[in-house]
Amino acid sequence: MSLMPRRKSGPPVTGVDKNAFSYRAFRDLKLNKYIYVMLVPVIAYYVVFLYGPMYGLQIAFKDYSAGAGMWNSPWVGFKHFESFFESYYFWRLLRNTVLLSLYELVFAFPASIILALLLNELRSNRFKRTVQTVTYMPHFISIVVISGMLVDFLSRDGLINNVIAMFGFERTAFLGEAGWFRSIYISSNIWQSVGWGSIIYLSAMSSIDPSLYEAARVDGANRWKQTLHVTIPGIMPTIVILLILQIGSFMTVGTEKILLLYNPTTYETADVIGTFLYRKGILEADYSYSAAVGLFNSVINFALLVLANAASKKSGNNLW
Protein backbone atom coordinates (compact mmCIF):
# COMPACT_ATOMS: atom_id res chain seq x y z
CA MET A 1 0.00 0.00 0.00
CA SER A 2 1.47 3.37 -1.04
CA LEU A 3 2.02 6.12 1.56
CA MET A 4 1.81 8.98 -1.06
CA PRO A 5 -1.41 11.08 -0.88
CA ARG A 6 -3.77 10.55 -3.76
CA ARG A 7 -4.34 13.47 -6.21
CA LYS A 8 -7.88 14.72 -6.11
CA SER A 9 -9.86 14.66 -9.34
CA GLY A 10 -10.95 17.89 -11.12
CA PRO A 11 -9.10 21.16 -11.99
CA PRO A 12 -6.48 22.41 -9.51
CA VAL A 13 -7.72 25.12 -7.18
CA THR A 14 -4.45 27.07 -6.84
CA GLY A 15 -2.79 26.07 -10.16
CA VAL A 16 -1.32 28.62 -12.63
CA ASP A 17 -2.51 28.69 -16.24
CA LYS A 18 0.73 29.06 -18.19
CA ASN A 19 -1.15 29.95 -21.37
CA ALA A 20 -2.85 32.97 -19.78
CA PHE A 21 -1.80 36.35 -21.21
CA SER A 22 -1.01 37.80 -17.77
CA TYR A 23 1.32 34.89 -16.95
CA ARG A 24 3.15 35.11 -20.30
CA ALA A 25 3.41 38.93 -20.05
CA PHE A 26 4.82 38.76 -16.50
CA ARG A 27 7.29 36.03 -17.50
CA ASP A 28 8.43 38.02 -20.56
CA LEU A 29 8.79 41.17 -18.45
CA LYS A 30 10.90 39.27 -15.93
CA LEU A 31 13.14 37.70 -18.57
CA ASN A 32 13.66 40.90 -20.60
CA LYS A 33 13.49 43.55 -17.87
CA TYR A 34 16.53 45.45 -19.15
CA ILE A 35 15.07 45.70 -22.65
CA TYR A 36 11.87 47.15 -21.20
CA VAL A 37 13.88 49.62 -19.10
CA MET A 38 15.55 50.84 -22.31
CA LEU A 39 12.09 51.29 -23.80
CA VAL A 40 10.95 53.71 -21.06
CA PRO A 41 12.69 56.88 -22.45
CA VAL A 42 11.25 56.16 -25.90
CA ILE A 43 7.72 55.83 -24.55
CA ALA A 44 8.21 58.97 -22.43
CA TYR A 45 9.35 60.90 -25.52
CA TYR A 46 6.27 59.90 -27.51
CA VAL A 47 3.89 60.60 -24.63
CA VAL A 48 5.34 64.02 -23.76
CA PHE A 49 6.20 65.41 -27.20
CA LEU A 50 3.85 63.64 -29.61
CA TYR A 51 0.70 62.32 -27.91
CA GLY A 52 0.48 64.96 -25.15
CA PRO A 53 0.29 67.96 -27.53
CA MET A 54 -2.65 66.29 -29.34
CA TYR A 55 -4.74 67.60 -26.45
CA GLY A 56 -4.30 71.07 -27.95
CA LEU A 57 -5.83 70.07 -31.30
CA GLN A 58 -9.20 71.17 -29.99
CA ILE A 59 -8.26 74.79 -30.73
CA ALA A 60 -8.62 73.93 -34.44
CA PHE A 61 -12.37 73.91 -33.77
CA LYS A 62 -12.36 77.03 -31.56
CA ASP A 63 -11.57 80.74 -31.78
CA TYR A 64 -8.67 80.42 -29.41
CA SER A 65 -7.93 83.34 -27.15
CA ALA A 66 -4.95 83.33 -24.81
CA GLY A 67 -6.96 85.37 -22.28
CA ALA A 68 -9.91 82.95 -22.23
CA GLY A 69 -7.73 79.85 -22.28
CA MET A 70 -8.11 76.62 -24.20
CA TRP A 71 -11.25 75.39 -22.41
CA ASN A 72 -13.18 78.67 -22.34
CA SER A 73 -12.53 79.71 -25.95
CA PRO A 74 -15.75 79.50 -28.02
CA TRP A 75 -16.39 76.54 -30.35
CA VAL A 76 -16.67 77.47 -34.04
CA GLY A 77 -16.88 74.03 -35.66
CA PHE A 78 -15.19 73.77 -39.08
CA LYS A 79 -14.92 77.53 -39.64
CA HIS A 80 -11.10 77.54 -39.92
CA PHE A 81 -11.05 74.51 -42.23
CA GLU A 82 -13.60 76.14 -44.54
CA SER A 83 -11.64 79.38 -44.48
CA PHE A 84 -8.46 77.53 -45.51
CA PHE A 85 -10.17 75.57 -48.32
CA GLU A 86 -11.67 78.80 -49.72
CA SER A 87 -8.49 80.87 -49.38
CA TYR A 88 -6.44 82.11 -52.32
CA TYR A 89 -3.40 80.15 -51.12
CA PHE A 90 -5.03 76.70 -50.78
CA TRP A 91 -4.43 75.33 -54.28
CA ARG A 92 -0.96 76.86 -54.50
CA LEU A 93 0.09 75.31 -51.20
CA LEU A 94 -1.43 71.94 -52.07
CA ARG A 95 0.18 71.92 -55.54
CA ASN A 96 3.64 72.86 -54.26
CA THR A 97 3.52 70.37 -51.39
CA VAL A 98 2.35 67.50 -53.61
CA LEU A 99 4.84 68.26 -56.39
CA LEU A 100 7.86 68.56 -54.07
CA SER A 101 6.89 65.33 -52.29
CA LEU A 102 6.28 63.56 -55.60
CA TYR A 103 9.66 64.66 -56.99
CA GLU A 104 11.28 63.49 -53.75
CA LEU A 105 9.60 60.10 -54.16
CA VAL A 106 10.50 59.74 -57.84
CA PHE A 107 14.09 61.04 -57.81
CA ALA A 108 15.49 61.00 -54.25
CA PHE A 109 14.05 57.69 -53.03
CA PRO A 110 15.50 55.48 -55.82
CA ALA A 111 18.87 57.31 -55.69
CA SER A 112 19.86 55.55 -52.44
CA ILE A 113 18.88 52.15 -53.89
CA ILE A 114 20.91 52.75 -57.06
CA LEU A 115 23.96 53.89 -55.08
CA ALA A 116 23.74 50.82 -52.82
CA LEU A 117 23.51 48.50 -55.85
CA LEU A 118 26.55 50.17 -57.42
CA LEU A 119 28.57 50.01 -54.19
CA ASN A 120 27.64 46.35 -53.82
CA GLU A 121 29.25 45.61 -57.18
CA LEU A 122 32.58 47.24 -56.29
CA ARG A 123 35.39 44.78 -55.65
CA SER A 124 37.95 47.25 -54.26
CA ASN A 125 37.12 47.67 -50.56
CA ARG A 126 39.32 50.77 -50.26
CA PHE A 127 37.54 52.54 -53.11
CA LYS A 128 34.19 51.39 -51.76
CA ARG A 129 34.89 52.81 -48.30
CA THR A 130 36.10 56.08 -49.83
CA VAL A 131 32.91 56.47 -51.87
CA GLN A 132 30.78 55.63 -48.84
CA THR A 133 32.58 58.20 -46.66
CA VAL A 134 32.29 60.93 -49.27
CA THR A 135 28.59 60.29 -49.82
CA TYR A 136 27.81 60.00 -46.08
CA MET A 137 29.46 63.31 -45.15
CA PRO A 138 26.68 65.72 -46.29
CA HIS A 139 24.21 63.95 -43.99
CA PHE A 140 26.14 65.17 -40.93
CA ILE A 141 26.12 68.82 -42.02
CA SER A 142 23.28 70.84 -40.51
CA ILE A 143 20.48 72.17 -42.70
CA VAL A 144 21.49 75.73 -41.80
CA VAL A 145 25.04 75.19 -43.10
CA ILE A 146 23.79 73.37 -46.21
CA SER A 147 21.39 76.21 -46.95
CA GLY A 148 24.15 78.79 -46.42
CA MET A 149 26.40 76.92 -48.85
CA LEU A 150 23.61 76.81 -51.43
CA VAL A 151 22.95 80.56 -51.06
CA ASP A 152 26.67 81.33 -51.54
CA PHE A 153 27.21 78.94 -54.46
CA LEU A 154 24.03 79.97 -56.30
CA SER A 155 24.25 83.75 -55.83
CA ARG A 156 24.93 85.96 -58.86
CA ASP A 157 28.63 86.22 -57.96
CA GLY A 158 28.84 82.66 -56.56
CA LEU A 159 30.80 79.64 -57.71
CA ILE A 160 28.15 78.28 -60.10
CA ASN A 161 27.65 81.61 -61.83
CA ASN A 162 31.41 82.14 -62.10
CA VAL A 163 31.71 78.81 -63.94
CA ILE A 164 28.75 79.72 -66.17
CA ALA A 165 30.28 83.15 -66.95
CA MET A 166 33.63 81.53 -67.74
CA PHE A 167 31.95 79.69 -70.64
CA GLY A 168 30.35 82.91 -71.90
CA PHE A 169 26.81 82.44 -70.59
CA GLU A 170 24.77 85.00 -68.63
CA ARG A 171 24.68 84.90 -64.86
CA THR A 172 21.40 83.73 -63.29
CA ALA A 173 19.88 84.53 -59.89
CA PHE A 174 18.92 80.92 -59.19
CA LEU A 175 17.34 81.53 -55.79
CA GLY A 176 15.50 84.59 -57.06
CA GLU A 177 13.63 82.77 -59.86
CA ALA A 178 10.65 80.59 -59.01
CA GLY A 179 11.37 78.20 -61.89
CA TRP A 180 14.64 77.02 -60.36
CA PHE A 181 13.50 76.35 -56.80
CA ARG A 182 12.18 72.77 -57.15
CA SER A 183 15.27 71.60 -59.03
CA ILE A 184 17.59 73.15 -56.42
CA TYR A 185 15.60 71.71 -53.52
CA ILE A 186 15.39 68.14 -54.87
CA SER A 187 18.99 67.96 -56.14
CA SER A 188 20.37 69.27 -52.82
CA ASN A 189 18.22 66.72 -50.96
CA ILE A 190 19.63 63.89 -53.08
CA TRP A 191 23.20 65.11 -52.45
CA GLN A 192 22.55 65.33 -48.71
CA SER A 193 20.75 62.01 -48.17
CA VAL A 194 21.83 59.54 -50.85
CA GLY A 195 24.85 58.17 -48.94
CA TRP A 196 23.08 57.83 -45.63
CA GLY A 197 20.05 56.18 -47.24
CA SER A 198 22.22 53.57 -48.95
CA ILE A 199 23.41 52.19 -45.56
CA ILE A 200 20.11 50.41 -44.94
CA TYR A 201 20.09 48.79 -48.37
CA LEU A 202 23.73 47.69 -48.08
CA SER A 203 22.85 46.14 -44.74
CA ALA A 204 19.92 44.30 -46.33
CA MET A 205 22.18 43.06 -49.15
CA SER A 206 24.64 41.60 -46.65
CA SER A 207 21.92 39.27 -45.38
CA ILE A 208 21.23 37.69 -48.80
CA ASP A 209 22.23 34.03 -48.89
CA PRO A 210 25.50 33.71 -50.95
CA SER A 211 24.31 30.33 -52.28
CA LEU A 212 21.69 32.20 -54.33
CA TYR A 213 24.46 34.05 -56.22
CA GLU A 214 26.34 30.77 -56.65
CA ALA A 215 23.24 29.09 -58.10
CA ALA A 216 22.68 32.07 -60.43
CA ARG A 217 26.29 31.87 -61.69
CA VAL A 218 25.90 28.12 -62.32
CA ASP A 219 22.82 28.92 -64.39
CA GLY A 220 24.90 31.34 -66.49
CA ALA A 221 23.62 34.64 -65.03
CA ASN A 222 25.96 37.60 -65.50
CA ARG A 223 26.36 40.43 -62.95
CA TRP A 224 23.39 42.38 -64.26
CA LYS A 225 21.07 39.36 -64.10
CA GLN A 226 22.34 38.48 -60.62
CA THR A 227 21.44 42.00 -59.52
CA LEU A 228 18.07 41.80 -61.22
CA HIS A 229 17.03 38.34 -60.00
CA VAL A 230 18.88 37.96 -56.67
CA THR A 231 19.91 41.31 -55.16
CA ILE A 232 16.79 43.36 -55.89
CA PRO A 233 14.32 40.63 -54.77
CA GLY A 234 16.50 40.17 -51.66
CA ILE A 235 16.14 43.81 -50.60
CA MET A 236 12.55 44.22 -51.82
CA PRO A 237 10.99 43.90 -48.30
CA THR A 238 13.26 46.73 -47.10
CA ILE A 239 12.37 48.86 -50.12
CA VAL A 240 8.63 48.35 -49.57
CA ILE A 241 8.78 49.17 -45.84
CA LEU A 242 10.79 52.36 -46.44
CA LEU A 243 8.47 53.31 -49.30
CA ILE A 244 5.44 52.98 -47.01
CA LEU A 245 7.12 55.21 -44.41
CA GLN A 246 8.01 57.74 -47.11
CA ILE A 247 4.41 57.83 -48.34
CA GLY A 248 3.26 58.22 -44.72
CA SER A 249 5.10 61.55 -44.55
CA PHE A 250 4.18 62.54 -48.11
CA MET A 251 2.70 65.92 -47.13
CA THR A 252 5.52 66.75 -44.71
CA VAL A 253 8.07 68.45 -46.92
CA GLY A 254 11.33 69.70 -45.40
CA THR A 255 9.94 72.95 -44.04
CA GLU A 256 13.15 74.12 -42.32
CA LYS A 257 15.18 74.01 -45.51
CA ILE A 258 12.52 75.76 -47.56
CA LEU A 259 12.25 78.52 -44.94
CA LEU A 260 16.00 79.09 -45.23
CA LEU A 261 16.03 79.11 -49.05
CA TYR A 262 12.81 80.71 -50.24
CA ASN A 263 11.78 84.36 -50.51
CA PRO A 264 8.64 86.21 -51.70
CA THR A 265 9.77 86.04 -55.35
CA THR A 266 9.81 82.20 -55.23
CA TYR A 267 6.60 81.68 -53.21
CA GLU A 268 4.82 80.57 -56.38
CA THR A 269 6.79 77.29 -56.44
CA ALA A 270 8.36 77.14 -52.96
CA ASP A 271 5.56 77.95 -50.53
CA VAL A 272 4.22 74.71 -48.98
CA ILE A 273 1.77 73.91 -46.19
CA GLY A 274 4.59 73.73 -43.61
CA THR A 275 5.93 77.21 -44.39
CA PHE A 276 2.39 78.61 -44.48
CA LEU A 277 1.84 77.13 -41.00
CA TYR A 278 5.01 78.86 -39.78
CA ARG A 279 3.85 82.26 -41.06
CA LYS A 280 0.29 81.93 -39.73
CA GLY A 281 1.11 80.27 -36.42
CA ILE A 282 4.41 81.86 -35.38
CA LEU A 283 4.60 85.19 -37.18
CA GLU A 284 0.88 86.10 -37.17
CA ALA A 285 -0.08 84.21 -33.94
CA ASP A 286 -3.25 82.81 -35.59
CA TYR A 287 -3.14 79.60 -33.57
CA SER A 288 -6.60 78.20 -34.33
CA TYR A 289 -6.25 78.65 -38.08
CA SER A 290 -2.74 77.11 -38.14
CA ALA A 291 -3.93 74.21 -35.94
CA ALA A 292 -6.72 73.51 -38.43
CA VAL A 293 -4.29 73.55 -41.38
CA GLY A 294 -1.85 71.29 -39.52
CA LEU A 295 -4.63 68.85 -38.62
CA PHE A 296 -5.72 68.71 -42.27
CA ASN A 297 -2.12 67.93 -43.28
CA SER A 298 -1.78 65.19 -40.66
CA VAL A 299 -5.07 63.54 -41.64
CA ILE A 300 -3.92 63.38 -45.28
CA ASN A 301 -0.61 61.80 -44.19
CA PHE A 302 -2.40 59.23 -42.03
CA ALA A 303 -4.80 58.31 -44.84
CA LEU A 304 -1.90 57.87 -47.29
CA LEU A 305 -0.04 55.68 -44.79
CA VAL A 306 -3.06 53.40 -44.31
CA LEU A 307 -3.66 53.15 -48.07
CA ALA A 308 0.03 52.40 -48.80
CA ASN A 309 0.10 49.75 -46.10
CA ALA A 310 -3.11 48.15 -47.41
CA ALA A 311 -1.72 48.13 -50.96
CA SER A 312 1.53 46.51 -49.80
CA LYS A 313 -0.30 43.62 -48.09
CA LYS A 314 -0.46 41.83 -51.44
CA SER A 315 3.34 41.56 -51.40
CA GLY A 316 3.38 40.44 -47.74
CA ASN A 317 5.62 43.35 -46.68
CA ASN A 318 3.11 45.52 -44.85
CA LEU A 319 3.77 47.38 -41.58
CA TRP A 320 0.81 45.91 -39.67
Secondary structure by P-SEA (a helix, b strand, c coil): cccbbbbbccccccccccccaaaaaaaaaaacaaaaaaaaaaaaaaaccccccccccccccccccccccccccccccaaaaaaaaaccaaaaaaaaaaaaaaaaaacccaaaaaaaaaaaacccaaaaaaaaaaaaccccccaaaaaaaaaaaaccccaaaaaaaaabbbbbcccccccaaaaaaaaaaaaacccccaaaaaaaaaaccaaaaaaaaaacccaaaaaaccccccaaaaaaaaaaaaaaaccccaaaaaaaccccccccccccaaaaaaaacccccaaaaaaaaaaaaaaaaaaaaaaaaaaacccccccc
